[in-house]
Amino acid sequence: MQKIRLGISACLLGEPVRFDGGHRWDRFITDTLGQYVEFVPVCPEAECGLGVPREAMRLVGDPEAPRLVTVRTKVDLTERMITWARKRVGELEQEDLRGFIFKSKSPSSGMERVKVYSEAAQGAPVTRGVGLFARIFMEHFPLLPVEEEGRFHDLALRENFIERIFVLQRWRELLAANPNLGDLVAFHTRHKLLILAHSPNHYRELGRLVARAKEVPAQELYEHYQSRLMEALRLKATPKKNTNVLQHLMGYFKKDLTSDEKQELRQVIDHYYQGYVPLVVPITLINHYVRKYNQPYLKDQFYLHPHPVELQLRNHV
């Protein structure tokens, strides 16, 4: 797999582009995730010509359509930012991105819960805003995975985002190879259990779509599949849904495992469900049985290895 191209707020890479000339370097992003990712940095304020350093700014007014205003001099920069952002997202179409990591709480790049102040600057701000550039980006690229570095502290959200960018990378590589229906079936087959862990409803819907693939025009088929696939993966894989998949996986070994091995696997799955051990524990045991009993179908299941183990994304309880 080629390196995954991700857009990112430039300050998270250590670039000194914030209003005070500083940065918000995130070592996990650059040192760990960066082994598998090629970053395309974006700084809305600097790129739209506001300079570094610059006066601080904030969102003001209606949280659904706020204005971007400097804190001290009250200069309204809304139209300037919006005009630049619309042009920039058009340019980013050429970058072949698989997602974007935004700077949290930023009036330009915050993905959610950005402070919005009242016109009169009285009372506490509401935390219901979205940064102007982030909003335009997400509207322009509705299927791309997006996240902000502040939410990476939630390990489940971190895993969900990274899992999605790896799936999207594999999907785009498939499309680039001019696939036939057999290639689509193979892709879906290898991702079935991963989809099931996120959404049983989408699992069934995508299965029906692939089953009648010959009845749907190719472009419509691939667009519909991609849309529903990314929609499914956006949903969180909960312990309950993961346990369902783990029990499903166990069924593939009913003729192979000894009674002691079955008991051990059931116990490990139950311990995961109860929150005593992380998902990596039952996954590691199942992968051991896949190798031991040479289970060909499960060898190819991305649920068992959706992303590099070095990222340690399934090690959290």
C-alpha positions in Angstrom: 0.0 0.0 0.0 1.2 3.5 -0.9 1.4 6.1 1.8 -2.0 7.6 2.6 -2.4 11.3 1.7 -4.0 13.3 4.5 -4.8 16.9 4.8 -3.9 18.4 8.1 -3.8 21.7 10.0 -0.2 22.8 9.5 0.4 23.8 13.1 0.0 20.1 14.1 3.1 19.3 12.1 5.1 21.8 14.1 4.9 24.6 11.6 5.0 28.0 13.4 1.8 29.4 11.8 -0.5 30.2 14.8 -1.6 33.7 15.6 1.2 34.1 18.1 3.9 32.5 15.9 3.7 29.2 17.8 2.6 25.7 16.8 0.7 22.7 18.3 3.1 19.9 17.2 1.4 16.5 17.8 4.0 13.8 18.2 1.6 10.9 17.7 0.5 12.3 14.4 4.0 13.1 13.0 6.1 10.3 14.6 3.7 7.3 14.7 0.9 7.9 12.2 3.4 9.7 10.0 5.1 6.4 9.2 2.1 5.5 7.0 0.9 8.9 5.9 2.0 11.7 3.6 0.6 15.0 4.9 -0.8 17.9 3.0 -0.6 20.9 5.4 -3.1 23.7 5.4 -3.2 26.9 7.5 -6.4 28.9 6.6 -5.3 32.1 8.4 -1.8 32.2 7.0 -2.8 31.0 3.5 -5.5 33.6 3.1 -3.0 36.3 3.8 -3.4 37.2 7.4 0.2 36.8 8.3 2.2 35.4 11.2 1.9 36.6 13.9 -1.6 38.2 13.6 -4.4 39.4 15.8 -6.4 36.6 17.5 -9.9 36.1 16.1 -13.0 34.2 17.1 -16.5 33.2 15.8 -19.3 35.7 16.6 -23.1 35.6 16.2 -25.3 32.7 15.0 -23.6 29.3 15.7 -25.1 28.0 12.5 -23.7 30.8 10.4 -21.1 32.7 12.5 -18.8 35.5 11.4 -15.0 35.5 11.9 -14.0 38.6 13.7 -10.7 39.8 15.2 -10.8 40.0 19.0 -9.3 43.5 19.6 -10.1 45.6 16.5 -13.4 43.8 15.5 -12.4 43.4 11.8 -14.8 41.1 10.1 -12.8 38.5 8.1 -15.7 36.2 7.2 -16.0 36.8 3.5 -12.2 36.8 3.1 -12.0 33.4 4.8 -15.0 31.9 3.0 -13.8 33.1 -0.5 -10.3 31.6 0.2 -11.7 28.3 1.6 -13.9 27.7 -1.4 -11.0 28.1 -3.7 -8.7 26.0 -1.5 -11.1 23.0 -1.3 -11.2 23.1 -5.1 -7.4 22.9 -5.2 -7.5 20.0 -2.6 -9.5 17.9 -5.1 -6.2 17.4 -7.0 -4.4 16.2 -3.8 -6.2 12.8 -3.8 -6.8 13.0 0.0 -8.1 10.2 2.2 -9.1 12.4 5.0 -8.2 15.5 7.1 -7.0 16.1 10.7 -8.2 19.5 11.9 -7.0 21.7 14.8 -9.5 21.6 17.6 -11.2 24.7 18.9 -9.9 26.8 16.0 -12.4 29.4 14.5 -11.2 28.4 11.1 -10.4 24.7 11.5 -12.3 23.4 14.5 -14.5 20.4 13.5 -17.0 20.8 16.2 -17.6 22.5 19.6 -15.9 25.7 18.6 -16.7 28.7 20.9 -19.1 31.2 19.3 -19.5 34.6 21.1 -22.6 36.8 21.2 -22.7 40.0 19.2 -22.6 42.1 22.4 -19.8 40.0 23.8 -21.9 39.4 26.9 -22.3 36.1 28.7 -20.5 32.9 28.2 -19.9 31.7 24.6 -21.7 28.7 23.3 -19.6 25.7 22.1 -21.7 24.8 19.1 -19.6 26.3 16.3 -17.7 24.8 13.4 -14.6 26.5 11.9 -15.3 28.3 8.6 -12.8 26.3 6.6 -13.6 23.0 8.3 -17.3 23.5 7.5 -16.7 24.2 3.9 -14.2 21.3 3.6 -16.7 18.8 5.1 -19.5 20.0 2.9 -17.3 19.7 -0.2 -15.9 16.2 0.8 -18.8 14.6 2.6 -17.4 11.0 2.3 -13.8 11.8 3.5 -13.0 10.8 7.1 -12.3 13.8 9.2 -11.1 14.2 12.8 -9.4 16.7 15.0 -6.3 16.2 17.1 -8.1 16.9 20.4 -10.4 13.9 19.9 -7.4 11.7 19.3 -7.1 11.4 23.1 -10.3 9.3 22.8 -8.6 6.0 21.7 -11.8 4.6 20.2 -12.2 7.8 18.0 -8.6 7.6 17.0 -9.0 4.0 16.0 -12.2 4.7 14.1 -10.6 7.5 12.0 -7.4 5.6 11.2 -9.4 2.4 10.3 -11.5 4.5 7.9 -8.5 6.0 6.1 -6.9 2.6 5.5 -10.2 1.2 4.2 -10.6 4.2 1.9 -7.1 3.8 0.6 -7.7 0.2 -0.3 -11.0 1.2 -2.0 -9.4 3.9 -4.0 -6.6 1.6 -5.1 -9.2 -0.9 -6.2 -10.9 1.8 -8.3 -7.6 2.9 -9.8 -7.1 -0.6 -11.1 -10.3 -0.5 -13.3 -12.0 -3.3 -11.3 -14.5 -5.8 -12.6 -17.4 -7.3 -10.6 -15.2 -10.1 -9.3 -12.8 -7.5 -7.8 -15.7 -5.8 -6.1 -16.9 -9.1 -4.7 -13.3 -9.9 -3.4 -13.0 -6.5 -1.8 -16.4 -6.8 -0.1 -15.6 -10.4 1.0 -12.4 -9.3 2.8 -14.2 -6.4 4.5 -17.4 -8.1 5.5 -16.7 -8.7 9.1 -15.1 -5.2 9.5 -18.4 -3.7 8.2 -20.4 -6.0 10.5 -18.5 -4.7 13.5 -19.6 -1.2 12.7 -23.2 -1.6 11.4 -25.1 -4.9 10.9 -27.7 -2.9 8.9 -25.1 -1.7 6.4 -23.5 -5.2 6.4 -26.8 -6.6 5.1 -27.4 -3.7 2.7 -24.0 -3.9 1.1 -24.3 -7.6 0.8 -27.6 -7.2 -1.1 -26.0 -4.5 -3.3 -23.0 -6.7 -4.2 -25.4 -9.7 -4.9 -27.3 -7.7 -7.5 -24.2 -5.9 -8.9 -24.9 -7.1 -12.5 -28.2 -5.2 -12.4 -26.6 -1.8 -11.6 -24.5 0.4 -14.0 -20.9 0.3 -12.9 -20.4 3.9 -11.9 -23.6 4.0 -10.0 -22.7 0.7 -8.3 -19.2 1.9 -7.2 -20.5 5.3 -6.0 -23.3 3.7 -4.0 -21.0 1.1 -2.5 -18.4 3.7 -1.5 -21.1 6.0 0.0 -22.6 3.2 2.2 -19.3 1.7 3.1 -17.9 5.0 4.5 -21.3 5.7 6.2 -21.1 2.3 7.9 -17.5 2.8 9.1 -18.3 6.2 10.6 -20.4 4.4 13.2 -18.5 3.2 16.2 -17.6 -0.4 16.6 -18.9 -1.1 20.2 -17.9 -4.0 22.5 -21.3 -5.5 21.8 -20.9 -5.4 18.0 -17.3 -6.6 18.3 -18.4 -9.5 20.5 -20.9 -10.5 17.9 -18.2 -10.6 15.2 -15.8 -12.5 17.6 -18.5 -15.1 18.2 -19.1 -15.3 14.4 -15.4 -15.9 13.9 -15.4 -18.6 16.5 -17.9 -20.5 14.4 -15.4 -21.0 11.7 -13.4 -23.2 14.1 -16.2 -25.4 15.5 -14.7 -28.5 13.8 -11.1 -27.6 14.7 -10.8 -26.4 18.2 -10.5 -28.8 21.1 -12.9 -28.4 24.0 -10.2 -26.6 26.1 -9.5 -24.2 23.2 -13.2 -23.4 22.8 -13.5 -22.8 26.5 -10.5 -20.5 26.5 -11.7 -18.5 23.5 -15.2 -18.1 25.0 -13.6 -16.9 28.2 -11.4 -14.4 26.5 -14.3 -13.0 24.4 -16.4 -12.7 27.5 -13.6 -10.9 29.3 -13.3 -8.4 26.4 -17.1 -7.9 26.5 -17.0 -7.1 30.2 -14.1 -4.6 29.7 -11.4 -6.6 31.5 -9.1 -6.9 28.4 -8.7 -4.9 25.2 -9.8 -6.2 21.8 -6.3 -7.1 20.8 -6.4 -10.0 23.3 -9.2 -12.1 21.6 -8.0 -10.9 18.1 -4.5 -12.3 18.9 -5.9 -15.6 20.0 -8.1 -15.9 16.9 -5.2 -15.0 14.7 -3.2 -17.8 16.4 -6.0 -20.3 15.5 -6.2 -19.0 12.0 -2.5 -19.9 11.5 -2.7 -23.1 13.5 -5.6 -24.5 11.6 -4.9 -22.8 8.3 -8.3 -21.1 8.0 -8.2 -19.7 4.4 -11.3 -17.4 4.6 -10.2 -15.7 7.8 -6.6 -15.2 6.6 -7.9 -12.6 4.3 -10.3 -10.8 6.7 -9.3 -7.2 7.3 -11.2 -7.3 10.6 -8.3 -9.3 12.0 -5.6 -6.8 10.7 -7.3 -3.5 9.6 -4.2 -1.4 10.2 -0.5 -1.8 11.2 -0.1 -3.4 14.6 2.6 -0.8 15.4 -0.2 1.8 15.8 -1.5 -0.2 18.8 -5.0 0.9 18.1 -6.8 -2.1 19.6 -4.8 -2.0 22.9 -7.2 0.1 24.8 -10.0 -1.2 27.1 
